[in-house]
Amino acid sequence: MPPILAVGPPAGKRIPCRYNARMRQTLRLHPDSSCFAVTHIEVDIARPQTRSLVLAYIVTGRISDVAMPPPVAAAARTDELWRHTCFEAFVGAGVAYYEFNFAPSTHWAAYRFSSYRTGMRVVTEISAPQIAVESSPERYTLQASLELDQLLLSRDTTLRLGLSAVIEENSGHRAYWALAHPPGKADFHHSDCFALEVI
């Protein structure tokens, strides 16, 4: 049986949705954010295996107006990637969750939290994600492949998934995009942002 993906609508109820190979979700710009360079961000989600996750962030707009450092020859684990253009994924089970950051440079980061913004530690139990980027004047794609086998998550627990992006324009202005936003300021760690469930 293929996994079931449940999508959380604004009302908070989750609607189960089956998929076999790939599905696409749209990120929403935070109500208090403005973004002049980017008009649309979508994420293709694929699970080639039960504990594998492939995410392709597809950005549409004036790509030359977005601060995008070029890919480096040797990607490395790097902190504070979220201070600039960064694509993020949050994977949780129960109250604990993991945060993954993917930069256009192909640098990356991974952290584990025991609960909401609590007990943060650097994740050392996973291998580096495979990151590839493609760019054209009006479209930019970053694809990240994750192996989740080593994560400290119960195999019998429903996984919650949050997807988000920080877009920094060349002016230094930053905009915040996510599947869903909680009331108030942008907060990708908030439970409202975990809008997908993999059952």
Backbone as a chain_set.jsonl record, in Angstrom:
{"seq": "MPPILAVGPPAGKRIPCRYNARMRQTLRLHPDSSCFAVTHIEVDIARPQTRSLVLAYIVTGRISDVAMPPPVAAAARTDELWRHTCFEAFVGAGVAYYEFNFAPSTHWAAYRFSSYRTGMRVVTEISAPQIAVESSPERYTLQASLELDQLLLSRDTTLRLGLSAVIEENSGHRAYWALAHPPGKADFHHSDCFALEVI", "coords": {"N": [[0.849, -1.191, 0.0], [0.599, 2.214, -0.862], [2.064, 5.12, 0.755], [0.087, 7.409, 2.74], [-0.735, 10.722, 2.342], [-1.589, 13.383, 4.304], [-3.207, 16.428, 4.078], [-3.226, 19.511, 5.639], [-5.818, 21.735, 5.808], [-6.81, 25.281, 5.964], [-8.683, 25.327, 8.073], [-7.723, 23.507, 9.825], [-8.36, 20.838, 9.87], [-7.36, 17.613, 8.747], [-6.933, 16.283, 5.552], [-6.851, 13.203, 4.097], [-4.684, 12.049, 1.504], [-3.803, 10.018, -1.119], [-0.736, 9.01, -2.646], [1.51, 7.876, -5.176], [4.086, 8.217, -6.381], [4.897, 10.93, -6.668], [4.067, 14.207, -5.607], [2.794, 17.579, -5.698], [3.117, 20.563, -3.87], [2.077, 23.856, -2.895], [3.825, 26.643, -1.681], [3.017, 29.263, 0.606], [3.135, 32.774, 0.746], [4.03, 34.603, 3.629], [1.548, 36.511, 5.357], [2.437, 39.009, 6.323], [4.675, 39.464, 4.86], [6.442, 40.697, 1.985], [7.265, 40.135, -1.415], [9.17, 40.832, -4.065], [10.716, 39.767, -6.047], [10.049, 37.078, -6.381], [7.345, 35.137, -7.503], [6.063, 32.737, -7.111], [6.274, 29.654, -5.365], [6.765, 26.255, -5.448], [6.715, 22.85, -4.267], [7.901, 19.757, -5.128], [7.24, 16.554, -3.969], [8.581, 13.468, -3.272], [8.749, 9.973, -2.565], [10.822, 7.669, -2.945], [11.496, 5.392, -1.56], [10.427, 3.851, 1.544], [11.681, 5.146, 3.722], [12.911, 7.28, 2.531], [13.201, 10.573, 1.194], [12.555, 12.919, -1.231], [12.872, 16.187, -2.18], [11.914, 18.825, -4.214], [12.344, 22.093, -4.659], [10.742, 24.603, -6.325], [11.159, 27.605, -7.771], [9.632, 30.476, -9.022], [10.029, 33.434, -10.881], [11.804, 36.6, -10.995], [14.747, 35.574, -11.151], [17.321, 36.574, -11.112], [17.143, 38.665, -9.356], [17.16, 37.575, -6.876], [19.071, 36.74, -4.049], [21.367, 34.462, -4.543], [23.774, 32.416, -3.742], [26.386, 30.832, -5.616], [26.636, 27.268, -6.339], [28.939, 25.306, -4.404], [32.076, 23.525, -4.669], [32.577, 21.606, -2.729], [30.24, 20.742, -0.691], [29.2, 21.551, 2.621], [28.327, 20.954, 6.062], [26.678, 23.618, 7.59], [25.999, 26.268, 9.811], [23.268, 28.577, 10.528], [22.148, 29.058, 8.02], [19.653, 29.939, 7.379], [19.609, 32.662, 7.539], [19.867, 33.776, 5.096], [18.925, 33.261, 1.634], [17.237, 30.249, 1.682], [16.134, 26.896, 1.798], [13.806, 24.859, 3.442], [13.002, 21.991, 5.473], [10.89, 20.316, 7.708], [10.613, 17.576, 9.787], [8.653, 15.54, 11.701], [7.596, 13.563, 14.587], [5.262, 12.867, 16.94], [6.049, 15.09, 19.567], [8.68, 15.671, 19.113], [11.039, 16.742, 16.609], [12.775, 17.182, 13.435], [14.871, 19.554, 11.802], [15.776, 20.58, 8.6], [18.037, 22.313, 6.574], [18.65, 23.734, 3.417], [20.852, 25.228, 1.27], [21.311, 27.468, -1.572], [24.007, 27.382, -2.228], [24.588, 24.779, -1.847], [25.441, 24.038, 0.628], [24.441, 22.709, 3.827], [22.29, 21.915, 6.647], [21.339, 20.235, 9.678], [19.145, 19.652, 12.359], [17.949, 18.553, 15.571], [15.047, 18.736, 17.597], [13.671, 18.43, 20.797], [11.166, 19.238, 21.523], [8.907, 21.966, 20.792], [11.033, 24.333, 19.639], [12.893, 23.607, 21.565], [15.545, 21.943, 23.293], [17.501, 21.756, 21.264], [19.811, 20.226, 19.06], [22.694, 19.455, 17.067], [22.369, 17.299, 14.321], [23.914, 14.261, 13.948], [23.608, 11.724, 13.086], [22.911, 11.153, 10.489], [23.577, 10.816, 6.957], [25.066, 13.145, 4.628], [22.763, 15.153, 2.805], [21.861, 14.769, -0.655], [22.253, 17.337, -2.887], [21.096, 19.242, -5.564], [21.091, 21.795, -8.039], [19.321, 23.877, -10.394], [19.134, 26.529, -12.721], [17.468, 29.234, -14.356], [16.583, 32.278, -16.144], [13.939, 32.772, -15.19], [13.233, 30.731, -13.53], [14.037, 28.606, -10.858], [15.438, 25.748, -9.411], [15.893, 23.722, -6.625], [16.916, 20.64, -5.583], [16.709, 18.276, -3.047], [17.802, 15.324, -1.554], [16.957, 13.073, 0.914], [17.885, 10.654, 3.35], [16.137, 8.91, 5.664], [16.494, 6.857, 7.437], [18.166, 6.716, 9.723], [17.145, 8.496, 11.523], [15.873, 9.421, 14.739], [13.123, 8.415, 15.025], [10.01, 6.879, 15.577], [9.132, 4.002, 13.75], [6.519, 3.312, 13.54], [5.015, 5.528, 13.78], [3.026, 8.274, 12.699], [4.369, 10.531, 10.407], [4.987, 13.999, 10.507], [5.123, 16.727, 8.3], [6.71, 19.713, 7.428], [7.182, 22.342, 5.146], [9.2, 24.934, 3.855], [10.516, 28.233, 3.0], [13.057, 30.689, 2.917], [13.427, 33.647, 1.288], [15.813, 35.732, 0.095], [16.241, 38.89, -1.244], [18.298, 40.727, -3.592], [18.529, 43.226, -2.498], [18.619, 42.769, 0.171], [16.28, 42.414, 1.486], [14.032, 40.144, 3.048], [11.79, 37.428, 2.574], [9.159, 35.258, 3.674], [8.084, 32.003, 3.223], [5.761, 29.297, 3.33], [4.08, 26.097, 3.743], [1.867, 26.472, 5.381], [0.886, 29.021, 7.693], [1.185, 30.101, 11.099], [-0.908, 32.181, 13.266], [0.195, 35.608, 13.599], [3.708, 36.461, 13.664], [6.081, 35.119, 11.239], [6.87, 31.722, 11.691], [8.399, 28.95, 11.363], [8.717, 26.736, 12.93], [6.417, 26.305, 14.323], [3.556, 24.321, 15.166], [1.42, 24.57, 13.389], [2.609, 24.844, 10.941], [3.372, 22.329, 10.154], [1.963, 20.914, 7.925], [1.484, 18.657, 6.441], [0.929, 15.115, 6.527], [2.466, 11.998, 6.683], [1.399, 8.832, 6.459]], "CA": [[0.0, 0.0, 0.0], [1.401, 3.443, -0.88], [1.838, 5.975, 1.902], [-0.999, 8.374, 2.659], [-0.32, 12.062, 2.709], [-2.736, 14.168, 4.742], [-2.937, 17.845, 3.909], [-3.965, 20.297, 6.605], [-6.39, 22.956, 5.268], [-6.817, 26.381, 6.93], [-9.504, 25.054, 9.251], [-6.968, 22.662, 10.733], [-8.675, 19.432, 9.662], [-6.437, 17.015, 7.796], [-7.604, 15.519, 4.515], [-5.895, 12.223, 3.574], [-4.5, 12.046, 0.055], [-2.84, 8.982, -1.497], [0.13, 9.27, -3.79], [2.387, 6.746, -5.462], [5.471, 8.562, -6.677], [5.234, 12.345, -6.555], [2.975, 15.171, -5.519], [3.286, 18.949, -5.656], [2.461, 21.467, -2.93], [2.411, 25.266, -3.085], [4.142, 27.412, -0.483], [2.296, 30.528, 0.679], [3.879, 33.906, 1.301], [3.476, 35.053, 4.906], [0.728, 37.717, 5.155], [3.178, 40.23, 6.64], [5.849, 39.532, 3.999], [6.307, 41.08, 0.585], [8.34, 39.545, -2.201], [9.11, 41.456, -5.372], [11.458, 38.968, -7.018], [9.479, 35.74, -6.551], [5.886, 35.121, -7.596], [5.48, 31.422, -6.846], [7.172, 28.572, -4.957], [6.128, 24.952, -5.298], [7.626, 21.786, -3.837], [7.599, 18.383, -5.508], [7.562, 15.629, -2.879], [8.61, 12.079, -3.722], [9.295, 9.01, -1.604], [11.198, 6.472, -3.709], [11.464, 4.287, -0.602], [9.671, 4.21, 2.743], [12.422, 6.08, 4.566], [13.609, 8.257, 1.692], [12.394, 11.744, 0.883], [13.169, 13.785, -2.232], [12.149, 17.451, -2.236], [12.371, 19.745, -5.257], [11.772, 23.428, -4.465], [10.691, 25.23, -7.644], [10.94, 29.031, -7.561], [9.326, 31.196, -10.249], [10.128, 34.881, -10.719], [13.017, 37.204, -11.547], [15.756, 34.867, -10.362], [18.514, 37.416, -10.971], [16.911, 39.587, -8.244], [17.241, 36.8, -5.639], [20.445, 36.476, -3.597], [21.599, 33.02, -4.681], [25.195, 32.08, -3.875], [26.566, 29.695, -6.525], [27.032, 26.004, -5.694], [30.363, 25.127, -4.112], [32.596, 22.22, -5.081], [32.482, 20.677, -1.597], [29.197, 21.183, 0.239], [29.52, 21.234, 4.011], [27.352, 21.313, 7.096], [26.902, 25.024, 7.921], [24.937, 26.838, 10.637], [22.663, 29.877, 10.24], [21.826, 29.216, 6.602], [18.348, 30.597, 7.285], [19.762, 34.122, 7.506], [19.862, 34.175, 3.691], [18.045, 32.368, 0.883], [17.366, 28.911, 2.259], [14.957, 26.046, 1.665], [13.771, 24.128, 4.704], [12.051, 20.904, 5.688], [10.732, 19.903, 9.098], [10.056, 16.225, 9.851], [8.391, 15.28, 13.107], [6.753, 12.478, 15.062], [4.98, 13.297, 18.296], [6.469, 16.482, 19.773], [10.05, 15.828, 18.623], [11.112, 16.955, 15.165], [14.045, 17.529, 12.821], [14.898, 20.668, 10.864], [16.795, 20.486, 7.566], [18.245, 23.543, 5.807], [19.356, 23.523, 2.158], [21.195, 26.524, 0.692], [21.693, 27.432, -2.995], [25.426, 27.015, -2.307], [24.542, 23.337, -1.547], [25.685, 23.795, 2.042], [23.238, 22.18, 4.455], [22.321, 21.769, 8.107], [20.281, 19.385, 10.238], [19.03, 19.802, 13.805], [16.84, 17.858, 16.216], [14.431, 19.423, 18.726], [12.871, 17.509, 21.61], [9.818, 19.806, 21.437], [8.902, 23.249, 20.103], [12.218, 25.175, 19.839], [13.521, 23.189, 22.824], [16.448, 20.794, 23.213], [18.134, 21.719, 19.946], [21.154, 19.677, 18.911], [23.097, 19.152, 15.703], [22.139, 15.897, 13.979], [25.119, 13.614, 13.427], [23.31, 10.335, 12.769], [22.502, 10.98, 9.097], [24.551, 11.184, 5.935], [24.776, 14.426, 3.99], [21.784, 15.069, 1.722], [22.317, 15.046, -2.012], [21.615, 18.581, -3.301], [21.387, 19.659, -6.934], [20.379, 23.022, -8.393], [19.222, 24.288, -11.785], [18.676, 27.919, -12.737], [17.255, 29.958, -15.605], [16.177, 33.631, -15.753], [12.629, 32.857, -14.546], [12.926, 29.51, -12.777], [15.163, 28.055, -10.101], [15.053, 24.517, -8.732], [16.835, 23.043, -5.731], [16.44, 19.315, -5.2], [17.429, 17.681, -1.917], [17.429, 13.93, -1.293], [17.236, 12.731, 2.308], [17.682, 9.296, 3.841], [15.614, 9.103, 7.016], [16.625, 5.61, 8.198], [18.877, 6.864, 10.983], [16.511, 9.456, 12.413], [15.311, 8.831, 15.953], [11.677, 8.505, 14.922], [9.385, 5.56, 15.579], [8.669, 3.577, 12.429], [5.068, 3.106, 13.585], [4.384, 6.81, 14.065], [2.753, 9.154, 11.574], [5.34, 11.608, 10.276], [4.464, 15.312, 10.145], [6.069, 17.379, 7.396], [6.561, 21.135, 7.159], [8.069, 22.801, 4.083], [9.248, 26.4, 3.909], [11.645, 28.856, 2.309], [13.413, 32.087, 3.142], [13.923, 34.22, 0.043], [16.485, 37.018, 0.279], [16.47, 39.605, -2.49], [19.614, 41.377, -3.647], [18.472, 44.407, -1.633], [18.702, 42.333, 1.563], [14.921, 42.148, 1.973], [13.733, 38.722, 3.153], [10.388, 37.033, 2.572], [8.996, 33.953, 4.321], [7.101, 31.175, 2.535], [5.554, 27.997, 3.976], [2.816, 25.424, 3.409], [0.851, 27.134, 6.196], [1.477, 29.933, 8.669], [0.401, 30.34, 12.311], [-1.186, 33.615, 13.47], [1.344, 36.39, 14.056], [4.921, 36.496, 12.845], [6.491, 33.861, 10.62], [7.486, 30.795, 12.647], [8.361, 27.657, 10.696], [8.728, 25.665, 13.94], [5.081, 26.189, 14.908], [2.86, 23.107, 14.738], [0.55, 24.865, 12.246], [3.38, 24.739, 9.695], [3.498, 20.912, 9.812], [0.658, 20.798, 7.287], [1.352, 17.37, 5.766], [1.169, 13.925, 7.322], [2.763, 10.772, 5.965], [0.864, 7.771, 7.315]], "C": [[0.884, 1.241, 0.0], [1.131, 4.263, 0.358], [0.648, 6.896, 1.665], [-0.455, 9.712, 3.109], [-1.558, 12.838, 3.089], [-2.368, 15.632, 4.692], [-3.827, 18.634, 4.847], [-4.495, 21.578, 5.99], [-6.423, 24.052, 6.306], [-7.607, 26.088, 8.187], [-8.812, 24.127, 10.233], [-7.281, 21.192, 10.61], [-7.765, 18.876, 8.583], [-7.194, 16.108, 6.837], [-6.615, 14.517, 3.942], [-5.878, 12.223, 2.061], [-3.447, 11.014, -0.295], [-1.958, 9.47, -2.644], [1.076, 8.097, -3.957], [3.841, 7.165, -5.629], [5.791, 10.008, -6.357], [3.967, 13.17, -6.38], [3.583, 16.556, -5.379], [2.435, 19.779, -4.712], [2.944, 22.892, -3.173], [2.715, 25.919, -1.748], [3.426, 28.757, -0.561], [3.19, 31.598, 1.309], [3.214, 34.346, 2.6], [2.71, 36.362, 4.705], [1.454, 39.022, 5.43], [4.433, 40.399, 5.792], [5.475, 40.11, 2.635], [7.492, 40.499, -0.162], [8.206, 40.054, -3.623], [9.759, 40.583, -6.439], [10.768, 37.656, -7.353], [7.959, 35.82, -6.553], [5.28, 33.808, -7.117], [6.572, 30.478, -6.369], [6.349, 27.308, -4.782], [7.186, 23.944, -4.85], [7.093, 20.454, -4.347], [8.104, 17.467, -4.409], [7.511, 14.217, -3.431], [9.217, 11.209, -2.633], [9.641, 7.735, -2.356], [11.251, 5.215, -2.853], [10.795, 4.786, 0.667], [10.382, 5.266, 3.571], [13.313, 7.015, 3.755], [12.655, 9.392, 1.367], [13.174, 12.607, -0.102], [12.289, 15.019, -2.392], [12.752, 18.322, -3.319], [11.625, 21.062, -5.081], [11.878, 24.179, -5.796], [10.257, 26.683, -7.473], [10.719, 29.696, -8.92], [9.398, 32.698, -9.986], [11.349, 35.429, -11.429], [14.198, 36.678, -10.731], [17.004, 35.72, -10.157], [18.379, 38.415, -9.832], [16.97, 38.898, -6.887], [18.709, 36.563, -5.305], [20.655, 34.969, -3.562], [23.099, 32.769, -4.814], [25.365, 30.863, -4.774], [26.949, 28.43, -5.762], [28.541, 25.919, -5.506], [30.785, 23.721, -4.523], [32.43, 21.181, -3.979], [31.47, 21.213, -0.585], [29.531, 20.722, 1.648], [28.366, 21.603, 4.922], [27.689, 22.727, 7.591], [25.717, 25.551, 8.725], [24.458, 28.175, 10.078], [22.442, 30.114, 8.747], [20.536, 30.0, 6.405], [18.446, 32.121, 7.272], [19.759, 34.669, 6.075], [18.92, 33.239, 2.943], [18.307, 30.93, 1.305], [16.049, 28.175, 2.088], [14.969, 25.06, 2.829], [12.726, 23.019, 4.689], [12.069, 20.54, 7.161], [10.027, 18.55, 9.105], [9.876, 15.874, 11.319], [7.547, 14.047, 13.352], [6.511, 12.753, 16.54], [5.396, 14.747, 18.447], [7.894, 16.729, 19.274], [10.048, 16.016, 17.114], [12.534, 17.303, 14.747], [13.854, 18.711, 11.882], [16.06, 20.472, 9.899], [16.837, 21.796, 6.798], [19.076, 23.217, 4.571], [19.598, 24.889, 1.511], [21.509, 26.389, -0.795], [23.165, 27.08, -3.2], [25.646, 25.504, -2.219], [25.082, 23.012, -0.155], [24.363, 23.376, 2.692], [23.411, 22.154, 5.969], [21.172, 20.87, 8.525], [20.324, 19.482, 11.759], [17.861, 18.953, 14.306], [16.37, 18.683, 17.402], [13.572, 18.421, 19.488], [11.412, 17.947, 21.69], [9.971, 21.194, 20.831], [10.069, 24.143, 20.531], [12.984, 24.846, 21.124], [14.438, 21.989, 22.571], [17.133, 20.659, 21.869], [19.522, 21.098, 20.01], [21.429, 19.429, 17.439], [22.933, 17.659, 15.455], [23.407, 15.317, 13.355], [24.835, 12.201, 12.917], [22.848, 10.12, 11.333], [23.658, 11.34, 8.165], [24.138, 12.502, 5.294], [23.729, 14.246, 2.901], [22.441, 15.337, 0.376], [21.55, 16.262, -2.518], [22.068, 18.936, -4.713], [20.545, 20.885, -7.256], [20.393, 23.23, -9.9], [18.65, 25.698, -11.802], [18.516, 28.421, -14.164], [16.753, 31.343, -15.205], [14.865, 33.709, -14.966], [12.292, 31.644, -13.687], [14.198, 28.989, -12.113], [14.661, 26.817, -9.363], [16.202, 24.019, -7.866], [16.21, 21.721, -5.331], [17.328, 18.741, -4.108], [16.894, 16.276, -1.665], [17.904, 13.545, 0.1], [17.004, 11.25, 2.551], [17.318, 9.397, 5.318], [15.799, 7.89, 7.917], [17.205, 5.81, 9.587], [18.234, 7.859, 11.95], [15.861, 8.75, 13.596], [13.806, 9.043, 15.987], [11.113, 7.093, 14.884], [8.877, 5.223, 14.191], [7.159, 3.38, 12.391], [4.309, 4.404, 13.784], [4.161, 7.588, 12.778], [3.778, 10.287, 11.562], [4.636, 12.889, 9.853], [5.542, 16.04, 9.342], [5.707, 18.846, 7.216], [7.597, 21.549, 6.121], [8.042, 24.319, 4.03], [10.474, 26.913, 3.16], [11.812, 30.283, 2.801], [14.006, 32.594, 1.832], [14.519, 35.595, 0.35], [16.717, 37.654, -1.091], [17.831, 40.301, -2.439], [19.681, 42.628, -2.774], [18.683, 44.061, -0.169], [17.347, 42.045, 2.173], [14.662, 40.646, 1.982], [12.23, 38.487, 3.205], [10.289, 35.586, 3.04], [7.816, 33.209, 3.691], [6.974, 29.844, 3.27], [4.245, 27.385, 3.483], [1.646, 26.082, 4.127], [1.567, 27.995, 7.219], [0.579, 30.028, 9.908], [0.021, 31.82, 12.383], [0.067, 34.337, 13.964], [2.526, 36.279, 13.116], [5.25, 35.119, 12.274], [7.235, 32.989, 11.633], [7.371, 29.395, 12.07], [8.348, 26.492, 11.676], [7.335, 25.408, 14.518], [4.351, 24.974, 14.343], [1.934, 23.348, 13.551], [1.276, 24.707, 10.918], [3.577, 23.297, 9.26], [2.192, 20.47, 9.146], [0.445, 19.485, 6.536], [1.605, 16.24, 6.751], [1.435, 12.757, 6.393], [2.397, 9.614, 6.884], [1.361, 6.413, 6.831]], "O": [[1.829, 1.317, 0.785], [0.069, 4.123, 0.964], [0.252, 7.132, 0.524], [0.208, 9.811, 4.141], [-2.488, 12.949, 2.29], [-1.326, 16.033, 5.211], [-5.044, 18.451, 4.856], [-3.695, 22.456, 5.666], [-6.087, 23.785, 7.46], [-7.241, 26.555, 9.266], [-9.272, 23.975, 11.364], [-6.565, 20.362, 11.171], [-7.433, 19.57, 7.622], [-7.995, 15.272, 7.255], [-5.619, 14.93, 3.348], [-6.913, 12.377, 1.413], [-2.312, 11.109, 0.173], [-2.393, 10.245, -3.496], [1.402, 7.408, -2.991], [4.735, 6.527, -5.072], [6.862, 10.291, -5.821], [2.922, 12.852, -6.948], [4.742, 16.698, -4.99], [1.206, 19.716, -4.739], [4.076, 23.11, -3.603], [1.956, 25.77, -0.791], [3.25, 29.32, -1.642], [3.903, 31.342, 2.279], [1.99, 34.452, 2.673], [3.165, 37.233, 3.964], [1.124, 40.046, 4.832], [5.179, 41.361, 5.974], [4.327, 40.015, 2.199], [8.588, 40.382, 0.386], [7.234, 39.74, -4.31], [9.388, 40.655, -7.61], [10.88, 37.165, -8.477], [7.36, 36.489, -5.711], [4.104, 33.768, -6.755], [7.68, 30.493, -6.905], [5.356, 27.297, -4.055], [8.385, 24.157, -5.027], [5.966, 20.069, -4.034], [9.247, 17.581, -3.966], [6.498, 13.812, -4.002], [10.084, 11.647, -1.877], [8.831, 6.81, -2.4], [11.072, 4.106, -3.355], [10.613, 5.99, 0.853], [9.743, 6.191, 4.072], [14.343, 7.481, 4.241], [11.444, 9.192, 1.276], [14.317, 12.981, 0.161], [11.103, 14.909, -2.703], [13.964, 18.537, -3.345], [10.421, 21.139, -5.325], [12.973, 24.364, -6.326], [9.124, 26.956, -7.078], [11.505, 29.511, -9.849], [8.883, 33.177, -8.976], [11.872, 34.806, -12.354], [14.591, 37.285, -9.735], [17.673, 35.599, -9.131], [19.383, 38.964, -9.376], [16.845, 39.556, -5.854], [19.5, 36.221, -6.184], [20.176, 34.287, -2.656], [23.641, 32.9, -5.911], [24.556, 29.938, -4.699], [27.516, 28.504, -4.672], [29.315, 26.395, -6.336], [29.946, 22.838, -4.701], [32.173, 20.01, -4.259], [31.805, 22.035, 0.267], [30.077, 19.636, 1.845], [27.539, 22.454, 4.594], [28.828, 23.007, 7.964], [24.564, 25.31, 8.367], [25.136, 28.814, 9.274], [22.54, 31.246, 8.272], [20.351, 30.651, 5.376], [17.45, 32.797, 7.014], [19.661, 35.878, 5.868], [18.18, 32.488, 3.579], [19.443, 30.456, 1.289], [14.976, 28.764, 2.218], [16.01, 24.494, 3.163], [11.714, 23.097, 3.993], [13.128, 20.464, 7.783], [8.967, 18.397, 8.499], [10.833, 15.907, 12.093], [6.872, 13.546, 12.453], [7.464, 12.861, 17.311], [5.132, 15.56, 17.561], [8.275, 17.875, 19.037], [9.164, 15.513, 16.42], [13.377, 17.665, 15.568], [12.809, 18.852, 11.247], [17.191, 20.229, 10.32], [15.797, 22.331, 6.416], [20.082, 22.513, 4.659], [18.649, 25.622, 1.236], [21.928, 25.321, -1.242], [23.529, 26.535, -4.242], [26.743, 25.01, -2.48], [25.173, 21.84, 0.21], [23.291, 23.66, 2.16], [24.507, 22.341, 6.497], [20.166, 20.754, 7.825], [21.39, 19.406, 12.37], [16.916, 18.674, 13.57], [17.18, 19.259, 18.128], [12.828, 17.651, 18.882], [10.524, 17.121, 21.9], [11.064, 21.559, 20.4], [10.089, 24.649, 21.653], [13.644, 25.712, 21.698], [14.14, 21.132, 21.739], [17.325, 19.543, 21.386], [20.31, 21.407, 20.903], [20.505, 19.217, 16.654], [23.319, 16.844, 16.294], [23.906, 15.828, 12.352], [25.728, 11.551, 12.375], [22.432, 9.015, 10.985], [24.583, 12.063, 8.537], [22.986, 12.921, 5.411], [23.796, 13.279, 2.143], [23.445, 16.043, 0.286], [20.32, 16.229, -2.576], [23.261, 18.933, -5.018], [19.409, 20.998, -6.795], [21.327, 22.827, -10.594], [17.782, 26.029, -10.994], [19.299, 28.091, -15.054], [16.514, 31.571, -14.02], [14.693, 34.619, -14.155], [11.179, 31.543, -13.17], [15.27, 28.94, -12.716], [13.587, 26.838, -8.762], [17.339, 23.911, -8.323], [15.101, 21.688, -4.799], [18.552, 18.725, -4.234], [15.684, 16.067, -1.574], [19.084, 13.669, 0.429], [16.055, 10.663, 2.032], [18.097, 9.907, 6.124], [15.313, 7.887, 9.048], [16.784, 5.146, 10.535], [18.719, 8.045, 13.066], [15.366, 7.63, 13.473], [13.278, 9.747, 16.849], [11.675, 6.212, 14.233], [8.261, 6.059, 13.529], [6.578, 3.291, 11.309], [3.089, 4.389, 13.94], [4.999, 7.567, 11.877], [4.022, 10.923, 12.587], [3.793, 12.877, 8.956], [6.726, 15.973, 9.671], [4.568, 19.189, 6.899], [8.758, 21.151, 6.208], [6.977, 24.927, 4.146], [11.342, 26.145, 2.745], [10.838, 30.987, 3.066], [14.978, 32.032, 1.327], [13.821, 36.501, 0.805], [17.308, 37.042, -1.981], [18.431, 40.442, -1.374], [20.763, 43.041, -2.359], [18.903, 44.952, 0.652], [17.269, 41.486, 3.267], [15.028, 39.947, 1.037], [11.492, 39.262, 3.812], [11.204, 34.789, 2.836], [6.699, 33.723, 3.635], [7.965, 29.318, 3.776], [3.413, 28.065, 2.883], [0.565, 26.234, 3.558], [2.717, 27.731, 7.571], [-0.646, 30.036, 9.786], [0.571, 32.632, 11.639], [0.897, 33.751, 14.659], [2.364, 36.033, 11.92], [4.764, 34.095, 12.756], [8.121, 33.466, 12.342], [6.357, 28.724, 12.263], [8.003, 25.373, 11.295], [7.117, 24.372, 15.147], [4.514, 24.64, 13.17], [1.683, 22.425, 12.776], [0.648, 24.465, 9.887], [3.917, 23.053, 8.102], [1.408, 19.734, 9.744], [-0.654, 19.225, 6.046], [2.39, 16.38, 7.689], [0.706, 12.551, 5.423], [2.997, 9.432, 7.944], [1.022, 5.386, 7.419]]}, "num_chains": 1, "name": "protein.A"}
